[in-house]
Amino acid sequence: SGLIQIMLTGRELDSEAQEVMQRESQRLVALVQRLLAFSRNNQVTTTPISINRVVNNTLSLLKTELRHSQIELQLKLQEDISEVLGDSAQLERVLLNLIINAADALEDCPESKIIVSTAMDDEEVTFSVSDNGPGVPIANQALLFEPFFTTKAKGTGLGLYSCRRIVEEEHGGTIELDSIVGSGTTITIRLPAVSENSMKPELILR
């Protein structure tokens, strides 16, 4: 990433070339973060946070790439939902993974669309990422969250596994897959809403 910034300094490159270099650099950074999250123990500090803010922070990194890929992005964020006890950086990483996976699934699909939603469901806060891509074959659905399983030619098989670990082990939530071949895929994260008993910040050692 540093070398790319040096190359861009004082060089006459068209805006598209610069955008491609920066975008691919961000992809590599995301890959390294996935590998680190998989391989090392983490210290996660949880505090009350807004899921809607997590969504907006994450999308600020991806809007340009989605627009470049001609993917329509729709937001359906419920207002006045409860906060969750979590680590915003970790949850942003989860959402980043889910949106990148959805975008990859939509490659070469006409009228591509990704919907990011948040909502309250009883005492849980949910956020989901939906796409209108080809869907996941039933035979692969049970394997998607296993380490090193991937259907991508250049995939590591760590993205969704890391998402599941962050959600379930570090935030006490659940991750659900709903996919229909030919219609698309929705992945939903459910996290406990903040209650009076959970307001105190907590350090989770893994």
C-alpha positions, 0 to 999 in steps of 0.5 A: 500500500505504501509503495502504491502511494509512492508510485502515485506521487508525481506520476501521470496516471489516469483516474481509472488506473489510480482507482484500480490500484487503490481498490486492489490495495484495499483488497489485499489489506482486507485479506491480510486482516482476515488471515490475522484474525484467523491465526492469532488470539484477539483482545476484544473490548465490547461497549454499547454501539449503534449497528446503523453507525457500523453500517454507515462506516463500512459502506463509506469504504465500499460505495466507490467499488460498488458503483464501479461494479455497477451494483445497486446498493439499497439501505433499509436501516430501522431508526431508533433501534437498540444498541448492542454490546460489541466491538465496532471494528470487528463488526465492521470487518464482518459486514465488510466480508459479507458485502464483498462476498455478495459483490463477488457473487454478483459478478456478471449478473445483470441488474445486480443489487445488494440490500443492507438492512437493520432491524429489531426482533424482540430483544435482538438487533439484526443486520443482514446483507442480501443479494440477487445473485445465483444463490448457494447450492444446497450441498454447499450451504452447510460448508460455507462457514467452515474454515478453508471452504471456498467456491472462489478461484482466488478465495481463502475460505477464511472470510465467512469462518472469521465472521461466524467466529466474531459473531458467535464467540466474541459477541454471543450472537448468531449468523444465519444463511438463507439462499435459493439457487437462482434467486439470491442469498441473505445472511443475517446477523443477530446480536443481543440488544443492550440491557441495563445489566450489559451496559458495563464494558467487558474485555473478552480474552481469546 
